[in-house]
């Protein structure tokens, strides 16, 4: 623009023109002063519009200049640059603004200066000559503004020019060096393209030497492999050991090492080490899977301790880590890595996963799984035997309860049961704790193998993952063997299906020649020859397979005499855990077998099975319902027949005892009245079985066994009753097999109905008593009682009373066992219900695993089974009622039979001389003694209600019998009547001790009329008739029927009628007829 207005700026010596120092200072001062006071000629009217833009530009330029000149003298330069920059920039901005406003054509890029110059020179009316001065002023002001800018920035311009020259020089020097490098590269290319045989020979030699050096390095590495491998195996760092071994084998397989003969020994060594390492890994797996390692002891001991200590929670969660937590803590999705800083065996689960990873990396996982499956039966058998031996040592034989020769036929007391429970629970909790720990280890190994297969993209191999079914089959065989050993009492010892059957011949018979095979456990380990052989064998193993026997193993081996003995002792130790006959595969029974052990065996078994369900892998082919199916089989095929047999034998032992129907000395502990010893024993058996049934699944077949034995006991009691009341064998009477009282009690008829009504009535019914007496006298008059018709032995009466109280007590106790259950499982039926497996779940109450049998005892029955039970209980009640009716009738039959003898003239004639009567008849005295003894027996055995039932009506019977059978005494004279009066008095005095308010006044009054004579009898009939007409019926003691008075009249003439002289006889008969006629007139007149 300046060129357009007035030419270029002056340029001198490569820099912008500026005056000398003095001129520059004056000019600057003048410029500064002018800028401070002077305003541009074209600024009027537009200053206010440009002040805002000027201030903005001033601030911006001030900041820019301040940063640009920061390296100068800060105080002076800053003040001067601020003032100059503000005026110069303001001036140039005003100039540009004026040019755009007044001379817009000059601000355009396509401006033609010549055209404007011609217009300014044109003074015509169309020209712009009149604006020439304004143009010059504008030009001058522009020049001044540009000078101000130049003066302000002259140093920066000068330094930029110098820097430009330097950069230009550097570029030129770089161009020269690039040209020289290009020429050198071209020369090198030319030289390299020229062939040189010497260089080719050197290259080949270098390659050969590199190969030799690499081979020497590999040989040096291989030389250290045995030491590294042995060190890693000793440290149990098997992953690293496998890596070292496989890396060495890969190096040895390189073709360049095939011709090195010195490596042949190393090749054979490493090949052997590969097999040995697999054996070591498998042995380590066995050490931890089957709890041989000391690091595994804490887990199973904690499981066993808390299983037995707390039946409610099956262990303390704070003391034992749940298995699912242990399993979740294992990160099996990624390969297991070793941590040299910790003991690998401290964490058994992680160690098992490490061994599986090592076997897989070694390529021997599948063969290792096969080996594990093959040794599983032997290892489990050894675990069981070792556990049995340990428990056997902890519990002395004297503290196990029971005898050794009772063949299971013994009902154990609470103390004996606790002692047996201690042994059985110790065995089961210990064994099941080991079984659970083994199952957990198998599950960890299963998960490790499964994760390895998943990481490698292989499908689930049933051969690798299907070991849990085999494990459970072995478990159930061992459990079945234990249950069989402690429940069954047969002579055949149960053979474990999982145990090795030594010497089994092809035809199934034992090979006697192979039964005496050598066993390491039977060798003399202390002999010098054995120790020397073991030491030599250990040296050979160390030489052939270094690392197979570490120091820790050696120390363990020394503790067991040798390592091999330690390894084999557990496999061949069954001899210590077997019975005395050393039968292969059988176990030693720590306590006597008994079906009652089932209540101790089953709860821990169910708890273990419940815990095992949480360990079984979800995807395995072992269903949860299959875990209890073998128990159903055992209960039906083994336990139920054994229970039936044992129950039958126990019942037989109770029923066959000589004192079974004798009074129990300890009856006061169980009953209010004396009972049979057999009754208490039988109910103890039933209670024990019911308590045991409460711990096993409800099966109506088992309940039916007890009901059948109840029926057997009823039949035995019925036979005993018949034997008590049966007539003596020497009796010639064949019409009745039973005594008269028993025949009346068991035969349906009017007498039996009357007696039963008397017993069942709430209050005493006198009419029923009189009816009973009348029927009984009439029956005995028709069929007179013989001595064989009554029971003469007092012990029989006691036995009948005991039988009654025992049956009543037993029926009451049996009713207390009655319980109706909803579980209708009945294994005796051909069709089993679908929910039979569910009953194990319903029964699985952990509180039953603590050994304490609390709560009521009951016999579970269904609606169908309870009908049979109720019928048997009713049979007990009926038989007891029959016995009571027999006792009721027996004393009456005895009274009648004794009175019959006492009234008979053949045994006690009543025609006596004038001698005064001082003693009653001996038969009466004997009857009194029998009544007293009978009553004492009844009082000792029976309750008050039964005693009153037996006593009531005895006085009425004697009264009635003496009156109604008066003619049995004829002939009778006055002395004979006096003896009868004495007999009646003696009977009355005796009966007062038996029956309350007894009175024989009617019989006494009856015989007093005999003493007064026939006329007095007729006169009494007359007075009674008149009295009846006036006052009513006379008292019962003074009231007699016509037949009774007629018999008494006949008795008055009995002596004369018995006189052999015909005259006396005829006269007496005539007088008797007259008296009877008069008697009839008074008695029958209306």
HELIX and SHEET records of a PDB file:
HELIX    1   1 UNK A    2  UNK A    6  1                                   5    
HELIX    2   2 UNK A   21  UNK A   37  1                                  17    
HELIX    3   3 UNK A   47  UNK A   68  1                                  22    
HELIX    4   4 UNK A   74  UNK A  102  1                                  29    
HELIX    5   5 UNK A  104  UNK A  107  5                                   4    
HELIX    6   6 UNK A  113  UNK A  121  1                                   9    
HELIX    7   7 UNK A  129  UNK A  131  5                                   3    
HELIX    8   8 UNK A  132  UNK A  192  1                                  61    
HELIX    9   9 UNK A  197  UNK A  223  1                                  27    
HELIX   10  10 UNK A  225  UNK A  234  1                                  10    
HELIX   11  11 UNK A  238  UNK A  252  1                                  15    
HELIX   12  12 UNK A  255  UNK A  257  5                                   3    
HELIX   13  13 UNK A  261  UNK A  263  5                                   3    
HELIX   14  14 UNK A  264  UNK A  289  1                                  26    
HELIX   15  15 UNK A  294  UNK A  296  5                                   3    
HELIX   16  16 UNK A  297  UNK A  309  1                                  13    
HELIX   17  17 UNK A  323  UNK A  329  1                                   7    
HELIX   18  18 UNK A  344  UNK A  346  5                                   3    
HELIX   19  19 UNK A  348  UNK A  362  1                                  15    
HELIX   20  20 UNK A  365  UNK A  394  1                                  30    
HELIX   21  21 UNK A  397  UNK A  399  5                                   3    
HELIX   22  22 UNK A  414  UNK A  455  1                                  42    
HELIX   23  23 UNK A  462  UNK A  465  1                                   4    
HELIX   24  24 UNK A  467  UNK A  487  1                                  21    
HELIX   25  25 UNK A  520  UNK A  522  5                                   3    
HELIX   26  26 UNK A  528  UNK A  544  1                                  17    
HELIX   27  27 UNK A  551  UNK A  559  1                                   9    
HELIX   28  28 UNK A  563  UNK A  572  1                                  10    
HELIX   29  29 UNK A  574  UNK A  577  1                                   4    
HELIX   30  30 UNK A  595  UNK A  597  5                                   3    
HELIX   31  31 UNK A  598  UNK A  613  1                                  16    
HELIX   32  32 UNK A  624  UNK A  627  5                                   4    
HELIX   33  33 UNK A  629  UNK A  634  1                                   6    
HELIX   34  34 UNK A  635  UNK A  639  3                                   5    
HELIX   35  35 UNK A  640  UNK A  656  1                                  17    
HELIX   36  36 UNK A  667  UNK A  669  5                                   3    
HELIX   37  37 UNK A  677  UNK A  693  1                                  17    
HELIX   38  38 UNK A  700  UNK A  725  1                                  26    
HELIX   39  39 UNK A  740  UNK A  746  1                                   7    
HELIX   40  40 UNK A  750  UNK A  760  1                                  11    
HELIX   41  41 UNK A  766  UNK A  782  1                                  17    
HELIX   42  42 UNK A  787  UNK A  789  5                                   3    
HELIX   43  43 UNK A  794  UNK A  817  1                                  24    
HELIX   44  44 UNK A  838  UNK A  843  1                                   6    
HELIX   45  45 UNK A  846  UNK A  850  5                                   5    
HELIX   46  46 UNK A  863  UNK A  903  1                                  41    
HELIX   47  47 UNK A  922  UNK A  941  1                                  20    
HELIX   48  48 UNK A  944  UNK A  951  1                                   8    
HELIX   49  49 UNK A  954  UNK A  964  1                                  11    
HELIX   50  50 UNK A  966  UNK A  969  5                                   4    
HELIX   51  51 UNK A  974  UNK A  991  1                                  18    
HELIX   52  52 UNK A 1001  UNK A 1012  1                                  12    
HELIX   53  53 UNK A 1014  UNK A 1030  1                                  17    
HELIX   54  54 UNK A 1036  UNK A 1038  5                                   3    
HELIX   55  55 UNK A 1042  UNK A 1052  1                                  11    
HELIX   56  56 UNK A 1054  UNK A 1057  1                                   4    
HELIX   57  57 UNK A 1062  UNK A 1084  1                                  23    
SHEET    1   A 2 UNK A  11  UNK A  12  0                                        
SHEET    2   A 2 UNK A  15  UNK A  16 -1                                        
SHEET    1   B 2 UNK A 818  UNK A 820  0                                        
SHEET    2   B 2 UNK A 859  UNK A 861  1                                        
END                                                                             
